[in-house]
Amino acid sequence: MISKNLKLYSYTAFFSFGFFVMILPSAFPRVLSDFSLNYLHGGYLLSLGTLGYIAGSLACALFAHKVGLRFIAILGPFFLIVGSLGYAFSKGFLEVVVAAFTTNIGAGMIEVGVGSLIGDMAKEKASSSLNLVNSLFALGALSSPFVVSLFMRENFGWRGVFFVEALIVVFALVFAFRIEVPDFVPKKESHFKLFFKPSIMLIDILIMVYVGYEVGYSAWISTFLVHVHGMSVALAAASSSVFWIGMFFGRYMASFVRIEDEKWIFMISMSSLISVLAFMFSTNLYLTVIFIFLSGLSFASTYPTIQAMLTKRVKGKIGNLMGVFVFFVGIGAVISQWLIGKVANSSGVFIGFAVVPTLIVLEILLSLIFYKTNFRTIDVKQEHF
């Protein structure tokens, strides 16, 4: 049973997390211009920020069993507020990098805290509960491009949006202090040995690849629309939010899906590949927007479904392993953003963006392996170490 305070914390934390994630990508062409950066160094900026996400998740992986999930749930919004204010007052490239690193530490901790608590308390309804919570992430992510576009049109600048972000996160911090953590949430024992189970390792690789193409798509879509389709920065930011509209509806609808998780991952990965390729080769503006929406709809439930696959296998041993899981999330984001930037800088944005469908093909192959093997029947929660 999920308590009211945990629901309120999860919804506000994930909404603010999603809102934050799309601020910089939506304003990315302007950010590149402000700091006189090429695509390669733009990729470095995104990747260096994501290292903070890795640091936050790694800290959770190492210390979740010591400090408890409630403390992690409090630290997440705190770092998100500090980093957002750092963005708002930044004057140079180094200051933006530090702000990005700090904010992403908080994002990683929110990811671990919410995923672990929901996964433990929702029990067999983990997949539907996580899809519902993640729909608030998508709602935040589809909102921020419109705010970025509005601030740019009114000449407030992209930094001002981070003041809005800090204000939103305050609500999550308030609810974090009111969370009641049940006795069965582990605080004393580490369960890292479970990581070496083949099913757990493959789940971590699945999420690493997925996040690689999701973050790559969402971070570079505005730049793709500006430099390939010739849109203005404000229009591209607004158009990219259509992706998150698809994500929101996809995650909400997926909370009612009763298809086996492992089969569902394969199905939506295939749909993702078709949608992304259609978007890339579309020459009609209206069709392009439709394919952006369908990409979001296809991507939507992949993350929470893979997350549920983990929680169902480890149950009360989730704290450390969710930290490892989110660590792989960060690795996938860093590699893809750096790789897209590097390829785009040498061969153009279109070729750089092709990294996204390439990663989706890899996800399809991995999901097929998972489904066709007995990995999907392994229940590691019954094993003892």
TASULGI-V764794 format. One record per residue. N is the residue number from 0. D_FIRST is the distance of its C-alpha to the first C-alpha in Angstrom with 2 decimals. Layout:
N_D_FIRST, N_D_FIRST
This chain:
0_0.00, 1_3.81, 2_6.37, 3_9.54, 4_11.75, 5_10.18, 6_10.44, 7_13.92, 8_14.91, 9_14.03, 10_15.88, 11_18.81, 12_19.20, 13_19.32, 14_21.56, 15_23.89, 16_23.86, 17_24.93, 18_27.44, 19_28.98, 20_29.28, 21_31.67, 22_33.86, 23_36.23, 24_36.51, 25_37.24, 26_40.01, 27_41.06, 28_44.55, 29_45.28, 30_43.95, 31_46.24, 32_49.09, 33_48.46, 34_48.57, 35_51.14, 36_48.94, 37_49.51, 38_46.82, 39_46.83, 40_46.24, 41_43.63, 42_41.79, 43_42.21, 44_40.68, 45_37.51, 46_37.37, 47_38.01, 48_35.16, 49_32.83, 50_34.01, 51_32.03, 52_28.86, 53_29.88, 54_30.62, 55_27.24, 56_25.37, 57_27.88, 58_27.38, 59_23.64, 60_24.57, 61_27.00, 62_25.30, 63_21.48, 64_21.58, 65_23.95, 66_22.77, 67_18.97, 68_16.64, 69_16.57, 70_20.36, 71_20.38, 72_18.15, 73_20.87, 74_23.80, 75_22.92, 76_23.57, 77_26.45, 78_28.32, 79_27.69, 80_29.36, 81_32.25, 82_32.93, 83_32.87, 84_35.44, 85_37.42, 86_37.67, 87_38.72, 88_41.56, 89_42.63, 90_46.35, 91_46.84, 92_45.43, 93_44.58, 94_42.61, 95_40.54, 96_39.86, 97_38.69, 98_36.45, 99_34.99, 100_34.40, 101_32.70, 102_30.45, 103_29.37, 104_28.45, 105_25.85, 106_24.75, 107_24.33, 108_22.22, 109_19.92, 110_19.64, 111_18.78, 112_16.41, 113_14.25, 114_14.59, 115_13.78, 116_10.68, 117_9.18, 118_10.69, 119_9.38, 120_5.63, 121_5.93, 122_8.26, 123_10.75, 124_9.84, 125_10.83, 126_14.14, 127_13.35, 128_10.78, 129_13.47, 130_16.17, 131_14.84, 132_14.65, 133_18.01, 134_19.48, 135_19.49, 136_21.47, 137_23.85, 138_24.18, 139_25.23, 140_27.54, 141_29.25, 142_29.78, 143_31.57, 144_34.52, 145_35.42, 146_35.36, 147_37.45, 148_39.84, 149_40.18, 150_40.87, 151_43.47, 152_45.21, 153_45.44, 154_46.69, 155_43.92, 156_43.39, 157_40.37, 158_39.79, 159_38.96, 160_35.79, 161_34.31, 162_34.65, 163_32.34, 164_29.86, 165_30.02, 166_29.38, 167_26.24, 168_24.82, 169_25.41, 170_22.49, 171_20.12, 172_21.74, 173_21.20, 174_17.43, 175_17.40, 176_18.92, 177_16.20, 178_13.20, 179_11.81, 180_11.54, 181_10.09, 182_13.04, 183_12.49, 184_13.17, 185_16.91, 186_19.58, 187_22.75, 188_23.35, 189_24.38, 190_23.87, 191_26.48, 192_28.19, 193_25.54, 194_26.77, 195_29.99, 196_28.46, 197_30.04, 198_26.84, 199_25.25, 200_28.56, 201_28.92, 202_25.45, 203_26.54, 204_29.85, 205_28.31, 206_26.33, 207_29.46, 208_31.61, 209_29.24, 210_28.84, 211_32.59, 212_33.39, 213_30.69, 214_31.73, 215_35.34, 216_35.15, 217_33.42, 218_35.53, 219_38.85, 220_38.57, 221_40.15, 222_42.94, 223_43.46, 224_43.79, 225_46.21, 226_48.43, 227_48.37, 228_48.07, 229_49.82, 230_47.24, 231_47.24, 232_44.57, 233_43.05, 234_43.01, 235_41.60, 236_38.73, 237_37.95, 238_38.38, 239_36.06, 240_33.23, 241_33.47, 242_31.93, 243_28.76, 244_28.83, 245_28.72, 246_25.89, 247_23.83, 248_24.50, 249_24.19, 250_20.69, 251_19.51, 252_21.26, 253_20.06, 254_16.41, 255_17.86, 256_19.99, 257_19.73, 258_22.57, 259_22.43, 260_21.53, 261_24.86, 262_26.94, 263_25.28, 264_26.22, 265_29.81, 266_30.03, 267_28.86, 268_31.02, 269_34.02, 270_33.28, 271_32.99, 272_36.41, 273_38.10, 274_36.77, 275_37.74, 276_41.20, 277_41.77, 278_40.92, 279_43.26, 280_46.20, 281_45.84, 282_48.83, 283_47.80, 284_45.81, 285_43.85, 286_43.05, 287_42.04, 288_39.43, 289_38.16, 290_37.86, 291_36.01, 292_33.42, 293_33.29, 294_32.89, 295_29.79, 296_28.46, 297_29.18, 298_27.85, 299_24.62, 300_22.06, 301_23.80, 302_22.12, 303_18.40, 304_19.36, 305_21.18, 306_18.40, 307_16.03, 308_18.96, 309_18.86, 310_15.19, 311_15.48, 312_18.58, 313_17.74, 314_14.09, 315_14.27, 316_17.64, 317_16.62, 318_18.03, 319_21.70, 320_21.55, 321_19.69, 322_22.54, 323_25.06, 324_23.50, 325_23.84, 326_27.29, 327_28.34, 328_27.08, 329_29.53, 330_32.30, 331_32.12, 332_32.33, 333_35.24, 334_37.25, 335_37.00, 336_37.86, 337_40.76, 338_41.98, 339_41.95, 340_43.79, 341_46.33, 342_47.08, 343_47.22, 344_49.62, 345_52.00, 346_51.69, 347_50.23, 348_46.85, 349_46.81, 350_47.31, 351_44.84, 352_42.17, 353_42.93, 354_40.91, 355_37.80, 356_38.71, 357_40.01, 358_36.63, 359_35.01, 360_37.51, 361_36.45, 362_32.76, 363_33.83, 364_35.74, 365_32.95, 366_30.40, 367_33.07, 368_33.60, 369_29.91, 370_29.75, 371_33.09, 372_32.47, 373_30.31, 374_28.11, 375_25.50, 376_25.31, 377_25.09, 378_21.97, 379_22.59, 380_19.54, 381_21.64, 382_24.52, 383_25.39, 384_27.62
